Amino acid sequence: MFTIKNVIKNIYRYKNKYILFGVLYLIVILTASVCVNIFMQMGQVTDNILREYAGVVKFNGRVSHDFDDVKPRFTKDDFLQYINMEHIYDIRLFRYNFIAISDTNILRENVSELKRELYIDGEIIPIGFPLMPVFVFGYNMSLLHLETDGFELEKGRMFEKTDEVVIAKNKVKGDFESQFGGKSWQDLDLGDKIIIKNDDGIYKEFTVVGIKKQNPNDDINTNRCIIYTTFESAEYFENIVGEKVIGYAIDTDSRGGNGEIIYPGYDALIYLDSPDNYWDLRSKMINMGVWIEPLFPNFRALINLTQNMQSWSMLFMILTGLIIIFVTIISTVILLNSRKYEIAVLRSAGMKKIRLIANYLIENLAFIWGISIISLITTQFIAPIFTSSIFTGMQDLISVEMYANLTQSANLELIFQTIGIIFGGTTAVVMLSLILVCINILKFEPLKIFNKQY
């Protein structure tokens, strides 16, 4: 306790010099803290991109040399047979697709006709148009952030439980869509239900908990009914899907427009051991009759953004580190020269050199650590100013969910890592000043100092 009180008194006694050097230290340590924060954040985001996005490849179907739309679909076992191939780190089921429509090219033989019903305000409304597909997309919740289209909701919330769904609706209500009962898919709201059933015991009831923001390109001719739900909910229909299936265009309108082709069944993702091995694996898979594509072909643009910022922050870290060392040497020499008489008096009073060194160490640590704490707090407000442009550029390239997944883990760990680096670095700086103090104190001779001054 005596030592701590003495340290406080010394800092107050030499407050003018401590304020001067304190301002200088605050500037350089704050600069270093911001650079470390940016460097760590960009490094973690880059690692996340490489691990979760750059090395992710999607199965894009079997290689076909004819124009037949009916193709054998992949089963779970079909995907898993590639798990031990070179360059493949893991294979994960991403989504299950089902198309609720009365079409023998999708359903197994001897499966009775599927009926689609809407339950709106207590009224059951059949979807009577037989060739109007209802797309059911069931997601692996742990991989939901990989959905490239994102889930920007107009109202409600994301699905969380089995049989809860988010739906996509048309921008306007088509004439042919409203001819059955006066209400249609477009009239669905939160709490309403969607039922898919047949006479063979298939019965699935979905409750609407969210409505996806509507596509601005929809018009009165757009015929899109989409359900987003959990993987297990969609996989319920696996037993009635045929072994060979036809694909449907998800954006097909009533006039026969074209869009993304969706095939019923499983969508799986390949995780590469390194993104650099993609082309080698691709050639091998093509020889095996399988076509693969990167899930995010623009990951290089993301990495360039983060790595450029990381390089600049590293350069500034080196410069501020050199400045801190230079300031430490200068400040230590000046403070010691101004306190030679004090040290001589303490030595004459019998204080041991090791005690003097310990006191100076504690005093310097209290001074530097105090400034470091202020710098770290201030960094949390300043660093986002420098990273905002990078993150804005990222948001233009990826979905909201992908952006949140990339940056969230970095934010959770970033503070602790920055604290460790800054306190470790400033402690190293104190050790440097301690070396200078030891050299000076060990060679101090009180009589020479007294004779020189008096």
C-alpha positions in Angstrom: 0.0 0.0 0.0 2.9 2.4 0.8 4.4 1.7 -2.6 1.1 2.5 -4.4 0.7 5.7 -2.4 4.3 6.7 -3.2 3.7 6.0 -6.9 0.6 8.3 -6.9 2.5 11.0 -5.2 5.4 10.8 -7.7 3.1 11.0 -10.7 1.4 14.1 -9.1 4.8 15.6 -8.2 6.0 15.4 -11.8 2.6 16.0 -13.3 3.8 18.5 -15.8 6.2 16.1 -17.4 3.7 13.2 -17.1 1.0 15.3 -18.8 3.3 16.2 -21.6 4.4 12.6 -22.2 0.9 11.3 -21.4 -0.6 13.3 -24.3 2.2 12.0 -26.6 1.8 8.4 -25.5 -2.0 8.7 -25.8 -1.7 9.7 -29.4 0.7 6.9 -30.4 -0.9 4.2 -28.3 -4.3 5.2 -29.6 -3.0 5.0 -33.1 -1.5 1.6 -32.4 -4.7 0.4 -30.8 -6.8 1.4 -33.9 -4.2 -0.2 -36.2 -4.2 -3.4 -34.1 -8.0 -3.4 -34.0 -8.3 -3.0 -37.8 -5.5 -5.6 -38.4 -7.2 -8.2 -36.2 -10.7 -7.5 -37.5 -9.6 -7.7 -41.2 -7.6 -10.8 -40.4 -10.5 -12.6 -38.8 -12.9 -11.6 -41.6 -10.4 -12.8 -44.2 -10.1 -16.1 -42.3 -13.9 -16.4 -42.2 -14.1 -15.8 -45.9 -11.5 -18.5 -46.6 -13.0 -21.0 -44.2 -16.8 -20.5 -44.7 -17.1 -19.1 -48.2 -14.1 -19.3 -50.5 -13.7 -23.0 -50.0 -17.4 -23.9 -50.4 -18.5 -25.6 -53.6 -22.0 -26.7 -54.6 -23.0 -29.8 -56.5 -24.6 -28.5 -59.7 -26.0 -31.8 -61.0 -24.8 -34.6 -63.1 -23.0 -34.0 -66.4 -25.5 -34.5 -69.2 -25.0 -34.7 -72.9 -28.6 -34.6 -73.9 -31.5 -32.2 -73.7 -33.7 -34.4 -71.4 -34.9 -32.4 -68.4 -35.6 -35.6 -66.5 -32.5 -36.5 -64.5 -31.6 -39.0 -61.8 -31.3 -37.0 -58.5 -28.7 -37.3 -55.8 -29.6 -39.2 -52.6 -27.8 -38.8 -49.3 -25.6 -41.8 -50.0 -24.7 -40.4 -53.5 -23.3 -37.2 -51.8 -21.4 -39.1 -49.1 -19.5 -41.3 -51.5 -17.3 -38.3 -52.4 -16.4 -37.5 -48.8 -13.0 -39.3 -48.9 -11.9 -37.7 -52.2 -8.6 -35.7 -52.2 -9.1 -32.0 -51.4 -12.6 -32.5 -49.8 -12.6 -31.6 -46.2 -16.3 -32.1 -45.6 -19.7 -32.5 -47.3 -22.8 -31.0 -45.7 -26.5 -31.1 -46.7 -27.5 -27.5 -47.3 -31.2 -27.6 -48.4 -34.0 -29.9 -49.3 -36.1 -28.8 -52.3 -39.7 -30.0 -52.9 -42.1 -28.8 -55.6 -45.7 -29.3 -54.6 -47.4 -29.9 -57.9 -49.4 -32.6 -59.6 -46.8 -33.8 -62.0 -45.8 -37.4 -62.6 -42.3 -36.3 -63.5 -41.7 -35.3 -59.8 -43.7 -37.7 -57.7 -43.1 -41.5 -57.4 -45.4 -43.8 -59.3 -48.7 -44.7 -57.7 -48.6 -41.5 -55.5 -52.0 -39.9 -55.4 -52.5 -36.3 -56.5 -51.2 -33.6 -54.1 -53.6 -31.0 -52.9 -52.5 -27.5 -51.9 -54.7 -25.5 -49.5 -54.5 -22.1 -47.9 -56.1 -21.5 -44.5 -56.8 -17.7 -44.4 -59.0 -16.1 -41.7 -60.7 -19.5 -40.9 -61.5 -20.1 -44.6 -60.0 -23.0 -46.6 -59.0 -22.0 -50.1 -57.7 -24.6 -52.5 -55.0 -23.8 -55.0 -57.0 -25.1 -57.9 -54.6 -24.3 -60.8 -53.0 -27.8 -61.3 -49.7 -26.6 -62.9 -49.0 -23.9 -60.4 -45.9 -25.1 -58.4 -45.5 -24.4 -54.7 -41.7 -24.4 -53.9 -40.7 -25.7 -50.5 -37.2 -24.9 -49.5 -36.0 -26.5 -46.2 -32.7 -25.2 -44.9 -30.0 -26.6 -42.6 -30.3 -23.9 -39.9 -26.5 -24.0 -39.2 -25.8 -23.1 -42.9 -28.6 -20.5 -43.3 -26.0 -17.7 -43.7 -24.9 -19.3 -47.0 -28.2 -18.5 -48.7 -27.0 -16.1 -51.4 -30.4 -14.3 -51.8 -30.7 -13.5 -48.1 -33.8 -13.2 -46.0 -34.8 -9.6 -45.9 -38.3 -9.7 -44.3 -41.2 -7.3 -45.0 -42.9 -8.4 -41.8 -42.8 -11.1 -39.1 -39.7 -13.1 -38.2 -37.5 -16.0 -39.4 -38.7 -19.5 -39.0 -37.3 -21.2 -35.9 -39.3 -24.4 -35.4 -40.4 -27.3 -37.5 -43.5 -26.3 -39.6 -42.9 -22.6 -39.2 -42.4 -20.9 -42.6 -41.4 -17.6 -44.2 -43.1 -17.1 -47.5 -42.4 -15.1 -50.7 -45.3 -13.5 -52.5 -46.0 -11.8 -55.8 -45.9 -8.1 -56.0 -49.5 -7.9 -57.3 -52.4 -10.3 -57.4 -52.7 -12.0 -60.8 -56.2 -12.4 -62.3 -55.9 -16.2 -62.8 -54.5 -16.6 -59.3 -57.6 -15.1 -57.7 -60.3 -16.9 -59.7 -60.7 -19.6 -57.0 -62.7 -18.4 -54.0 -61.7 -14.8 -54.3 -58.5 -15.2 -52.2 -55.1 -16.5 -53.1 -51.5 -16.9 -52.1 -51.1 -13.1 -52.2 -53.7 -12.8 -49.3 -51.6 -14.9 -46.9 -50.6 -13.1 -43.7 -48.9 -13.9 -40.4 -50.6 -16.8 -38.6 -52.3 -18.2 -41.7 -51.6 -21.8 -42.8 -50.5 -23.6 -45.9 -51.5 -27.3 -46.2 -50.0 -29.9 -48.6 -51.7 -33.3 -48.5 -52.9 -36.3 -50.5 -55.1 -39.4 -50.1 -52.1 -41.6 -49.2 -51.5 -40.2 -45.7 -49.3 -37.2 -46.7 -50.3 -34.2 -44.6 -48.1 -31.2 -43.8 -49.3 -28.0 -42.3 -47.2 -24.9 -42.3 -47.8 -21.7 -40.2 -46.7 -18.4 -41.7 -44.4 -16.5 -39.3 -42.7 -14.2 -41.7 -43.1 -12.7 -45.2 -40.1 -12.0 -47.3 -39.6 -8.6 -48.9 -41.1 -8.7 -52.4 -39.1 -8.8 -55.5 -39.3 -5.4 -57.3 -39.2 -7.2 -60.6 -42.5 -9.0 -60.0 -45.5 -8.0 -62.1 -49.1 -9.1 -62.6 -47.9 -12.2 -64.6 -45.5 -13.5 -62.0 -46.5 -16.8 -60.6 -44.3 -17.6 -57.7 -45.3 -19.3 -54.5 -42.3 -20.1 -52.2 -42.1 -21.6 -48.7 -38.9 -21.3 -46.6 -38.7 -23.6 -43.7 -36.5 -26.0 -41.7 -34.6 -28.9 -43.4 -36.7 -31.5 -41.5 -40.0 -30.0 -42.6 -39.1 -30.1 -46.3 -37.5 -33.6 -46.1 -40.8 -34.9 -45.0 -41.7 -35.2 -48.7 -38.6 -37.3 -49.6 -40.6 -40.6 -49.6 -42.9 -39.4 -52.4 -40.3 -37.8 -54.7 -39.3 -39.9 -57.7 -35.8 -41.2 -58.5 -35.7 -39.2 -61.7 -37.2 -35.7 -61.6 -37.9 -32.7 -63.8 -36.8 -29.2 -62.9 -39.1 -26.2 -62.7 -38.2 -22.6 -63.2 -38.8 -20.7 -59.9 -39.7 -17.5 -61.7 -41.8 -18.9 -64.4 -44.8 -16.6 -65.0 -48.1 -17.3 -66.6 -46.7 -16.5 -70.0 -44.0 -19.1 -69.9 -41.0 -17.0 -68.9 -37.6 -18.4 -67.8 -35.9 -18.5 -64.4 -33.7 -20.5 -62.1 -34.3 -24.2 -62.5 -35.1 -26.0 -59.2 -34.9 -29.8 -58.9 -36.6 -31.7 -56.1 -34.3 -33.4 -53.6 -31.1 -32.6 -51.7 -28.7 -29.7 -52.2 -25.2 -30.4 -50.7 -22.1 -28.4 -50.3 -18.4 -29.4 -50.5 -15.9 -27.8 -48.2 -12.5 -27.8 -49.7 -9.3 -28.2 -47.7 -8.1 -25.1 -49.6 -9.8 -22.8 -52.2 -6.7 -23.2 -54.4 -7.6 -26.8 -55.0 -10.9 -26.1 -56.7 -9.9 -26.5 -60.3 -8.1 -29.8 -59.6 -11.2 -31.2 -57.8 -13.5 -29.9 -60.6 -11.7 -31.7 -63.3 -11.8 -35.0 -61.3 -15.5 -34.6 -60.5 -16.3 -33.9 -64.2 -14.6 -37.2 -65.1 -16.9 -38.8 -62.6 -19.9 -37.3 -64.2 -20.6 -34.6 -61.7 -20.6 -30.8 -62.3 -19.5 -28.5 -59.4 -19.3 -24.7 -59.1 -18.1 -22.3 -56.4 -20.9 -21.1 -54.2 -19.4 -17.6 -54.1 -17.4 -16.9 -57.2 -16.7 -13.3 -56.1 -14.9 -14.2 -52.9 -11.6 -12.8 -54.3 -13.1 -9.3 -54.3 -14.0 -9.7 -50.7 -10.5 -10.9 -49.8 -8.9 -8.1 -51.7 -10.9 -5.5 -49.7 -9.9 -7.0 -46.3 -6.3 -7.8 -47.2 -5.6 -4.3 -48.5 -6.9 -2.8 -45.2 -4.9 -5.3 -43.3 -1.7 -4.4 -45.1 -2.1 -0.7 -44.4 -2.9 -1.3 -40.8 0.2 -3.5 -40.4 2.4 -0.7 -41.9 0.9 1.8 -39.4 1.4 -0.6 -36.6 5.1 -0.9 -37.4 5.5 2.9 -37.6 3.6 3.5 -34.4 5.6 0.8 -32.7 8.9 2.5 -33.6 7.5 5.8 -32.5 6.5 4.4 -29.1 10.0 2.9 -28.6 11.6 6.3 -29.5 9.3 8.2 -27.2 10.0 5.7 -24.4 13.7 6.2 -24.6 13.5 10.0 -24.7 10.9 10.2 -21.9 12.8 7.8 -19.6 16.1 9.7 -20.0 14.4 13.1 -19.4 12.4 11.8 -16.3 15.6 10.2 -14.8 17.7 13.3 -15.3 15.0 15.4 -13.5 14.9 12.9 -10.6 18.6 12.3 -10.0 18.6 14.3 -6.8 15.6 12.5 -5.5 17.2 9.1 -6.2 20.4 10.3 -4.5 18.5 11.3 -1.4 16.7 7.9 -1.3 19.9 6.0 -1.7 21.6 8.1 1.1 18.6 7.3 3.3 19.4 3.6 2.9 16.8 2.6 0.2 18.2 -0.4 -1.8 18.7 -0.2 -5.5 16.2 -3.1 -6.1 13.5 -1.2 -4.2 14.1 1.9 -6.4 13.9 -0.1 -9.5 10.7 -1.8 -8.3 9.1 1.5 -7.4 9.9 2.9 -10.8 8.5 -0.2 -12.5 5.2 0.1 -10.7 5.0 3.8 -11.4 5.7 3.4 -15.1 3.2 0.5 -15.4 0.5 2.5 -13.7 1.2 5.4 -16.1 1.3 3.3 -19.3 -1.6 1.0 -18.4 -3.8 3.9 -17.5 -3.2 5.5 -20.9 -3.7 2.1 -22.6 -7.1 1.7 -21.0 -8.2 5.1 -22.2 -6.8 4.3 -25.7 -8.7 1.0 -25.9 -12.0 2.6 -24.9 -11.5 5.4 -27.4 -10.6 2.8 -30.1 -14.0 1.3 -30.0 -15.4 4.6 -31.3 -12.7 5.5 -33.7 -11.9 2.1 -35.5 -15.4 1.8 -37.1 -14.7 5.1 -38.9 -11.8 3.4 -40.8 -13.5 0.1 -41.4 -16.9 1.4 -42.4 -15.9 1.9 -46.1 -14.6 -1.7 -46.2 -17.8 -3.1 -44.7 -19.9 -1.0 -47.0 -18.1 -2.5 -49.9 -18.7 -6.0 -48.5 -22.4 -5.4 -48.1 -22.7 -4.6 -51.8 -21.3 -8.0 -52.6 -23.1 -10.3 -50.2 -26.4 -10.9 -48.4 -27.3 -9.4 -45.0 -27.0 -12.9 -43.4 -23.6 -13.5 -44.9 -22.3 -10.1 -43.8 -23.5 -10.7 -40.3 -21.9 -14.1 -40.1 -18.6 -12.7 -41.4 -18.4 -9.8 -39.0 -20.1 -11.2 -35.9 -17.5 -13.7 -34.8 -14.8 -11.0 -35.3 -16.6 -8.6 -33.1 -17.0 -11.2 -30.3 -13.3 -12.0 -30.1 -11.7 -8.8 -31.3 -11.8 -6.8 -28.0 -10.0 -9.5 -26.0 -7.4 -10.0 -28.6 -6.8 -6.2 -29.0 -6.5 -5.8 -25.2 -4.0 -8.7 -25.0 -1.8 -7.2 -27.8 -1.9 -3.6 -26.5 -1.2 -4.5 -22.9 1.5 -6.9 -24.0 3.1 -4.3 -26.2 3.0 -1.5 -23.6 4.4 -3.9 -20.9 7.2 -4.6 -23.3 7.8 -0.9 -23.6 7.9 -0.6 -19.8 10.5 -3.3 -19.7 12.6 -1.4 -22.2 12.4 1.7 -20.0 13.2 -0.5 -17.0 16.5 -1.5 -18.6 17.5 2.1 -19.0 16.5 2.8 -15.4 18.5 -0.2 -14.1 21.6 1.0 -16.0 21.3 4.5 -14.5 20.3 3.6 -11.0 23.0 0.9 -10.7 25.7 3.5 -11.6 24.3 6.3 -9.5 26.7 7.6 -6.8 24.9 9.9 -4.4 28.0 11.8 -3.3 28.9 12.8 -6.9 25.3 14.1 -7.4 25.4 16.1 -4.2 28.8 17.6 -5.0 27.7 18.5 -8.5 24.6 20.4 -7.2 26.0 22.0 -4.1 
